[in-house]
Amino acid sequence: MRSMAKMFVATVALCLAAALIAPKPSGAAEKLTLLLDWFVNPDHAPLFVALEKGYFADAGLEVELIAPANPNDPPKLVAAEKADLAVSYQPQLHLQVAEGLPLVRIATLVATPLNTLLVLADGPVQSIADLKGRTVGYSVGGFEDALLGAMLERHGLSIEDVTLVNVNFSLSPSILSGQVDAVIGAYRNFELNQMDIEGHPGRAFYIEEEGVPPYDELIVVAHTERQGDPAFRNFVDALERGVQFLINHPDESWQLFLNGREELDDELNKRAWRDTLPRFALRPAALDTARYERFAVFLQAQGLIPEALPASAYAVELD
């Protein structure tokens, strides 16, 4: 579900055996392992601010943030009870719950879609209707096809009116090389900036303005049977403190984010930081049930899930 080309992949030791928490003496910090969805990047800023400011520690938690070896694994490892929490995506959650994975959303990290349909700003595609007869690159089949199909339908086209090409996460390069005319799955805070940095500005068509119901891009998921764990409520409260500090002190937060991660101090990450800042959930615990259920209906209509379950089946607002 993610595509961020040419960013430094942070190497983080992955030791999931430590995720199985042993009983702790009274007063000891409770250990939580949280698997990120991808390598460390500005999408994760509130987590790292909360960690660096000691908010998790204040909540009696010792939180370990781990970049996965395989970005598809984190929710599955939580479902298998090999990790406590994982950063994931609302669309992915719907699909995985439909497959029977015991997962539940307990918090929101990025509260708007980041996904876009991206083209060259000075290219032949000036509107979605201009895609008729052209090629569109994608990275992950299924969901991205559904997004594109909904956007095309709004402009009198269908998926049969374009040629789909799997560009295998090479989104910006495939446009710049002329391999495709557009890509679906590009992130507005990364690929759009990357193209501009390389001297070829892009034009983004925002999916939530083109027939796709809005959704939470990044969420935190837990095992369904552990949703009542008091440590998770403490985690979410500390995460909210991290968001508040981030919004109030973005420059200081940037330095906290870079602590021990100086390789991320580049133009792309600086721009991504700026563009992601207004998209973080100010109330990570808050759940808009109707919003989740509208998106479930959309996925069912696209044939991606067999039924639109009530939000209570896969998302909670912790007490």
Phi and psi in degrees as a GROMACS rama.xvg file:
@    title "Ramachandran Plot"
@    xaxis  label "Phi"
@    yaxis  label "Psi"
@TYPE xy
-109.676  152.912  ARG-2
-152.086  105.974  SER-3
-136.123  90.9069  MET-4
-74.9557  152.111  ALA-5
62.3178  22.4693  LYS-6
-99.1145  151.15  MET-7
-67.5146  127.381  PHE-8
-89.7239  109.934  VAL-9
-69.6661  131.739  ALA-10
-90.2985  118.322  THR-11
-127.627  130.243  VAL-12
-65.2262  128.397  ALA-13
-105.844  107.094  LEU-14
-125.557  84.6098  CYS-15
-78.686  -13.9074  LEU-16
-61.0884  -31.4368  ALA-17
-69.4012  -11.1098  ALA-18
-72.0294  -20.1213  ALA-19
-79.9722  104.542  LEU-20
-79.1117  127.403  ILE-21
-88.838  157.2  ALA-22
-58.0449  140.518  PRO-23
-112.851  145.548  LYS-24
-64.3226  156.848  PRO-25
-55.2801  134.044  SER-26
89.05  -11.5079  GLY-27
-77.3207  148.821  ALA-28
-66.97  139.697  ALA-29
-86.4711  129.56  GLU-30
-83.5079  133.802  LYS-31
-128.951  133.846  LEU-32
-103.853  123.696  THR-33
-116.966  121.817  LEU-34
-91.0256  128.265  LEU-35
-74.3727  167.931  LEU-36
-85.5149  -16.9616  ASP-37
-161.155  -173.004  TRP-38
-66.3603  160.743  PHE-39
-60.0044  131.363  VAL-40
-156.57  173.008  ASN-41
-60.6831  -17.744  PRO-42
-59.1333  -23.521  ASP-43
-96.1642  9.6305  HIS-44
-51.3632  -48.057  ALA-45
-60.3277  -32.8688  PRO-46
-65.1395  -44.9741  LEU-47
-74.243  -32.0615  PHE-48
-64.7231  -45.0018  VAL-49
-61.5422  -37.1628  ALA-50
-68.5988  -50.0112  LEU-51
-69.2654  -31.0371  GLU-52
-81.7845  -7.48658  LYS-53
82.0164  16.2368  GLY-54
-69.3452  -35.8447  TYR-55
-64.6262  -43.18  PHE-56
-61.8151  -40.4774  ALA-57
-59.8545  -29.9204  ASP-58
-87.4137  8.01024  ALA-59
78.7094  25.5479  GLY-60
-121.125  145.949  LEU-61
-114.375  98.5544  GLU-62
-99.6595  127.14  VAL-63
-107.297  121.007  GLU-64
-98.0715  122.753  LEU-65
-125.649  127.616  ILE-66
-79.5327  132.825  ALA-67
-78.1432  151.949  PRO-68
-69.9579  -33.5585  ALA-69
-130.263  118.547  ASN-70
-64.4837  -13.3217  PRO-71
-82.1065  -12.3342  ASN-72
-82.6746  -35.3517  ASP-73
-50.2821  -51.7125  PRO-74
-62.2084  -36.031  PRO-75
-65.6383  -37.3006  LYS-76
-69.2276  -35.9482  LEU-77
-65.126  -43.9878  VAL-78
-61.2553  -31.937  ALA-79
-87.8035  5.49613  ALA-80
60.5733  35.4111  GLU-81
-104.86  -0.709766  LYS-82
-153.017  157.35  ALA-83
-80.8082  -47.9837  ASP-84
-139.446  159.9  LEU-85
-146.34  144.472  ALA-86
-80.9557  128.887  VAL-87
-142.776  -159.003  SER-88
-130.96  142.037  TYR-89
-57.549  -48.0424  GLN-90
-57.6626  -41.6069  PRO-91
-63.1729  -37.4059  GLN-92
-59.7235  -47.5141  LEU-93
-56.4249  -46.0899  HIS-94
-65.8497  -42.326  LEU-95
-73.5088  -33.8918  GLN-96
-64.9817  -39.5603  VAL-97
-62.5032  -27.7111  ALA-98
-82.7761  -5.53416  GLU-99
101.335  5.93886  GLY-100
-73.4132  133.489  LEU-101
-81.2099  75.8652  PRO-102
-122.02  149.068  LEU-103
-144.024  138.952  VAL-104
-78.4766  129.747  ARG-105
-116.487  -13.0589  ILE-106
-161.003  159.67  ALA-107
-115.54  136.291  THR-108
-102.47  -56.3054  LEU-109
-114.552  118.39  VAL-110
-94.4134  6.09666  ALA-111
-131.906  159.224  THR-112
-61.4488  145.429  PRO-113
-105.892  -19.2529  LEU-114
-63.001  141.771  ASN-115
-142.745  166.211  THR-116
-99.3431  119.815  LEU-117
-117.323  136.415  LEU-118
-136.748  170.293  VAL-119
-71.2093  135.258  LEU-120
-61.1252  -35.7005  ALA-121
-103.69  19.07  ASP-122
-87.6031  -175.042  GLY-123
-74.1364  -16.8475  PRO-124
-94.6419  102.2  VAL-125
-104.043  -12.5994  GLN-126
-147.039  162.694  SER-127
-62.5794  -32.168  ILE-128
-60.8313  -25.4733  ALA-129
-71.3201  -6.24841  ASP-130
-77.1174  -10.5025  LEU-131
-55.8959  123.466  LYS-132
81.927  6.24878  GLY-133
-109.602  175.633  ARG-134
-102.069  140.796  THR-135
-127.858  125.315  VAL-136
-87.2081  150.64  GLY-137
-146.58  164.286  TYR-138
-111.712  -41.0475  SER-139
-123.263  114.274  VAL-140
-69.3303  163.263  GLY-141
94.556  -86.7497  GLY-142
-65.1056  -45.731  PHE-143
-65.6847  -34.9469  GLU-144
-60.1133  -42.1802  ASP-145
-65.0435  -42.0579  ALA-146
-59.9726  -49.3713  LEU-147
-61.4575  -43.6053  LEU-148
-59.3957  -41.6238  GLY-149
-65.6483  -39.3533  ALA-150
-68.694  -41.4679  MET-151
-64.2396  -42.4779  LEU-152
-58.213  -36.656  GLU-153
-64.0554  -19.7913  ARG-154
-113.727  23.9789  HIS-155
76.5664  16.363  GLY-156
-116.696  172.775  LEU-157
-134.401  172.943  SER-158
-62.3811  -24.2001  ILE-159
-72.5265  -13.0891  GLU-160
-84.012  -4.38451  ASP-161
-127.983  162.64  VAL-162
-104.935  121.577  THR-163
-89.4008  136.176  LEU-164
-130.302  124.424  VAL-165
-77.7624  111.108  ASN-166
-99.6683  4.8779  VAL-167
54.9354  52.9956  ASN-168
70.6716  0.567548  PHE-169
-91.7164  68.9785  SER-170
-75.5368  -63.5735  LEU-171
-58.7631  -47.0883  SER-172
-58.7198  -34.0823  PRO-173
-68.3227  -31.0283  SER-174
-74.6033  -46.7482  ILE-175
-63.8548  -30.8231  LEU-176
-83.1287  -9.56504  SER-177
83.8419  7.62583  GLY-178
-63.7394  -37.0129  GLN-179
-135.172  163.653  VAL-180
-92.4005  -20.0388  ASP-181
-158.39  162.779  ALA-182
-134.407  143.199  VAL-183
-107.887  138.251  ILE-184
107.49  -0.293286  GLY-185
-76.0452  140.993  ALA-186
-91.5886  133.042  TYR-187
-65.2055  -24.2499  ARG-188
-92.533  -7.8286  ASN-189
-122.375  -70.0468  PHE-190
-57.6375  -39.0504  GLU-191
-61.3362  -41.6513  LEU-192
-70.4116  -38.5534  ASN-193
-61.3908  -43.0928  GLN-194
-64.4634  -39.8431  MET-195
-65.1802  -41.9874  ASP-196
-60.3815  -36.308  ILE-197
-82.8901  4.05578  GLU-198
84.6714  15.8583  GLY-199
-131.711  79.43  HIS-200
-55.0211  144.403  PRO-201
-106.756  166.596  GLY-202
-120.073  126.163  ARG-203
-104.957  132.923  ALA-204
-101.794  117.411  PHE-205
-83.0261  124.149  TYR-206
-60.295  -35.4806  ILE-207
-72.7292  -10.2042  GLU-208
-98.9217  -0.43572  GLU-209
-128.879  38.9734  GLU-210
98.36  -0.61018  GLY-211
-104.493  126.746  VAL-212
-60.411  142.187  PRO-213
-64.422  152.095  PRO-214
-150.746  169.848  TYR-215
-82.6681  124.254  ASP-216
-70.7131  -55.5473  GLU-217
-115.416  132.435  LEU-218
-133.285  170.007  ILE-219
-112.33  128.482  VAL-220
-117.228  151.776  VAL-221
-131.699  169.593  ALA-222
-69.973  136.868  HIS-223
-53.7937  -40.9154  THR-224
-73.1874  -10.338  GLU-225
-107.925  8.62941  ARG-226
-62.4656  -20.3049  GLN-227
-90.2899  5.40822  GLY-228
-63.6683  119.964  ASP-229
-56.8824  -28.1455  PRO-230
-62.7386  -29.5645  ALA-231
-71.3644  -37.6482  PHE-232
-64.2969  -40.3634  ARG-233
-63.4556  -39.2439  ASN-234
-61.1771  -46.7076  PHE-235
-65.6158  -38.4013  VAL-236
-62.7761  -41.6935  ASP-237
-67.162  -36.7198  ALA-238
-61.9074  -40.2371  LEU-239
-63.005  -39.56  GLU-240
-60.9298  -39.4979  ARG-241
-62.4358  -42.091  GLY-242
-63.6899  -44.3455  VAL-243
-61.0928  -44.2165  GLN-244
-65.142  -41.0808  PHE-245
-58.7203  -45.9575  LEU-246
-68.1713  -39.041  ILE-247
-77.7007  -28.3548  ASN-248
-135.582  66.0871  HIS-249
-63.1502  -36.8242  PRO-250
-69.6099  -45.006  ASP-251
-64.9306  -36.0804  GLU-252
-65.7053  -35.5848  SER-253
-59.8873  -41.8568  TRP-254
-68.0723  -36.6635  GLN-255
-63.53  -41.4755  LEU-256
-61.8082  -36.271  PHE-257
-80.4442  -8.8205  LEU-258
-60.1317  110.865  ASN-259
78.935  3.41429  GLY-260
-132.634  43.5705  ARG-261
-61.1521  -21.6405  GLU-262
-64.7767  -14.6166  GLU-263
-86.7505  -2.12647  LEU-264
-82.2276  76.6923  ASP-265
-137.341  174.382  ASP-266
-63.7532  -40.2458  GLU-267
-63.3641  -46.2505  LEU-268
-68.4721  -33.7842  ASN-269
-63.0217  -43.5662  LYS-270
-68.4834  -40.3407  ARG-271
-62.6704  -39.482  ALA-272
-57.6608  -49.596  TRP-273
-58.7515  -44.6116  ARG-274
-79.6468  -21.4818  ASP-275
-87.0564  -25.2525  THR-276
-48.515  -48.7394  LEU-277
-75.7109  -2.16266  PRO-278
-101.226  -5.65703  ARG-279
-71.3247  144.62  PHE-280
-70.7521  119.773  ALA-281
-73.1659  -25.5321  LEU-282
-124.001  83.0939  ARG-283
-56.945  -31.0267  PRO-284
-74.5146  -26.8913  ALA-285
-62.5207  137.464  ALA-286
-125.207  124.303  LEU-287
-96.0336  94.7728  ASP-288
-59.0446  -44.8209  THR-289
-62.01  -37.4062  ALA-290
-63.9206  -44.7075  ARG-291
-63.6467  -40.5229  TYR-292
-71.8035  -32.8257  GLU-293
-62.2098  -40.9395  ARG-294
-69.6463  -34.3408  PHE-295
-62.4599  -40.5266  ALA-296
-62.499  -40.676  VAL-297
-60.175  -47.049  PHE-298
-63.936  -37.7851  LEU-299
-64.9005  -42.6751  GLN-300
-62.6321  -29.1852  ALA-301
-85.4692  -0.256083  GLN-302
77.5393  18.496  GLY-303
-91.4143  -23.4497  LEU-304
-133.733  149.983  ILE-305
-73.0644  -29.3133  PRO-306
-150.796  153.043  GLU-307
-90.884  96.7153  ALA-308
-71.0982  155.103  LEU-309
-63.0441  149.588  PRO-310
-59.0355  -29.01  ALA-311
-62.1649  -15.3595  SER-312
-77.9636  -16.0781  ALA-313
-149.081  4.73496  TYR-314
-149.439  137.06  ALA-315
-136.743  156.399  VAL-316
-108.314  108.565  GLU-317
-64.0944  142.587  LEU-318
